[in-house]
Amino acid sequence: MAVAVLVALVLPWVPVVSLLARPLVWLSTLAHEGGHGIAAVLVGGTFTKLQIFPDASGVATNSFDAAVAFKRGIVSLGGLLGPAVSALVLLWMGVSARLSRVALVVAGLVCFAFVVAVTDGFATVIALGWGAVFVALGVLTSSSTARLAVLVLAVELWASVYSRADYLFVGEAKTGAGVMPSDVAQIAIALGGHHLVWGVAIAVVSLLLFVVGVAGFMLGDRLIVGVRRRRLERKAARARRTAAAR
């Protein structure tokens, strides 16, 4: 976990390394826009297009019953909370090497599904590249590397909410497709309240989701270690009994 935090949160601030970490920023955009699209599907709509621009901005184009305020709010929330929810799931999956491998392969397949279904232009390159990386990490690497990759991915997705926190507190979003109302502004329009209040609420909920994820990872890891220890103790006890009988 400590190495994952170092890789995801500290290294991107190192001048030269930050350039190498740019694909991680594009990945967080992919997760954000994908969250909007998946939320649209969950409220009965369709996810029609996903765009990512080199400046790390993005746009998700969805089709759903926009006349229903609740649905508009859910779709906007999907992009903001999607990365934090994904981080929670990944942290829980990181308790074992086997689950970590499954998580990486599933993440890769989701990226490939985006390529086939909704990506456009530069987004296709990002989704295809990360899909290949995730599948390779899940299938070809060692157990410890697979677990580390899952934890780095989880921390990176969660941290993207705060590393680009200015977006949570503005009324307009400037993207490669032009200027449009930000997600928090869309939520405020659909569900009421002020966009700044929604920004604070989303930041707090994202933090709580990460705390739950880390707690689940720590407890799950200790549980697995305990089970393995008891299994080894029983095996050693049987060996001693066998030796004594001889």
VENLIN-V665186 format. One record per backbone hydrogen bond with DSSP energy under -1.0 kcal/mol. CO is the residue of the C=O (numbers start at 1). NH is the residue of the N-H. If there is no record, write none. Layout:
BEGIN
co=CO nh=NH
co=CO nh=NH
END
This chain:
BEGIN
co=1 nh=5
co=2 nh=6
co=3 nh=7
co=4 nh=8
co=5 nh=9
co=6 nh=10
co=6 nh=11
co=10 nh=13
co=11 nh=14
co=14 nh=18
co=16 nh=20
co=17 nh=21
co=19 nh=22
co=21 nh=24
co=21 nh=25
co=22 nh=26
co=23 nh=27
co=24 nh=28
co=25 nh=29
co=26 nh=30
co=27 nh=31
co=28 nh=32
co=29 nh=33
co=30 nh=34
co=31 nh=35
co=32 nh=36
co=33 nh=37
co=34 nh=38
co=35 nh=39
co=36 nh=40
co=37 nh=41
co=38 nh=42
co=39 nh=43
co=40 nh=45
co=41 nh=44
co=46 nh=63
co=49 nh=61
co=50 nh=120
co=51 nh=59
co=53 nh=56
co=57 nh=53
co=59 nh=51
co=61 nh=48
co=61 nh=49
co=63 nh=46
co=64 nh=66
co=65 nh=68
co=68 nh=72
co=69 nh=73
co=70 nh=74
co=71 nh=75
co=72 nh=76
co=73 nh=77
co=74 nh=78
co=77 nh=81
co=78 nh=82
co=81 nh=85
co=82 nh=86
co=83 nh=87
co=84 nh=88
co=85 nh=89
co=86 nh=90
co=87 nh=91
co=88 nh=92
co=89 nh=93
co=90 nh=94
co=92 nh=95
co=93 nh=96
co=96 nh=100
co=97 nh=101
co=98 nh=102
co=99 nh=103
co=100 nh=104
co=101 nh=105
co=102 nh=106
co=103 nh=107
co=104 nh=108
co=105 nh=109
co=106 nh=110
co=107 nh=111
co=108 nh=112
co=109 nh=113
co=110 nh=114
co=111 nh=115
co=112 nh=116
co=113 nh=117
co=114 nh=118
co=114 nh=119
co=118 nh=50
co=120 nh=123
co=121 nh=124
co=121 nh=125
co=122 nh=126
co=123 nh=127
co=124 nh=128
co=125 nh=129
co=126 nh=130
co=127 nh=131
co=128 nh=132
co=129 nh=133
co=130 nh=134
co=131 nh=135
co=132 nh=136
co=133 nh=137
co=134 nh=138
co=135 nh=139
co=136 nh=140
co=142 nh=146
co=143 nh=147
co=144 nh=148
co=145 nh=149
co=146 nh=150
co=147 nh=151
co=148 nh=152
co=149 nh=153
co=150 nh=154
co=151 nh=155
co=152 nh=156
co=153 nh=157
co=154 nh=158
co=155 nh=159
co=156 nh=160
co=158 nh=161
co=159 nh=162
co=159 nh=163
co=160 nh=164
co=162 nh=165
co=164 nh=167
co=165 nh=168
co=166 nh=169
co=171 nh=182
co=173 nh=180
co=175 nh=178
co=178 nh=175
co=180 nh=173
co=182 nh=186
co=183 nh=187
co=184 nh=188
co=185 nh=189
co=186 nh=190
co=187 nh=191
co=188 nh=192
co=194 nh=198
co=195 nh=199
co=196 nh=200
co=197 nh=201
co=198 nh=202
co=199 nh=203
co=200 nh=204
co=201 nh=205
co=202 nh=206
co=203 nh=207
co=204 nh=208
co=205 nh=209
co=206 nh=210
co=207 nh=211
co=208 nh=212
co=209 nh=213
co=210 nh=214
co=211 nh=215
co=212 nh=216
co=213 nh=217
co=214 nh=218
co=215 nh=219
co=216 nh=220
co=217 nh=221
co=218 nh=222
co=219 nh=223
co=220 nh=224
co=221 nh=225
co=222 nh=226
co=223 nh=227
co=224 nh=228
co=225 nh=229
co=226 nh=230
co=227 nh=231
co=228 nh=232
co=229 nh=233
co=230 nh=234
co=231 nh=235
co=232 nh=236
co=233 nh=237
co=234 nh=238
co=235 nh=239
co=236 nh=240
co=237 nh=241
co=238 nh=242
co=239 nh=243
co=240 nh=244
co=241 nh=245
co=242 nh=246
END
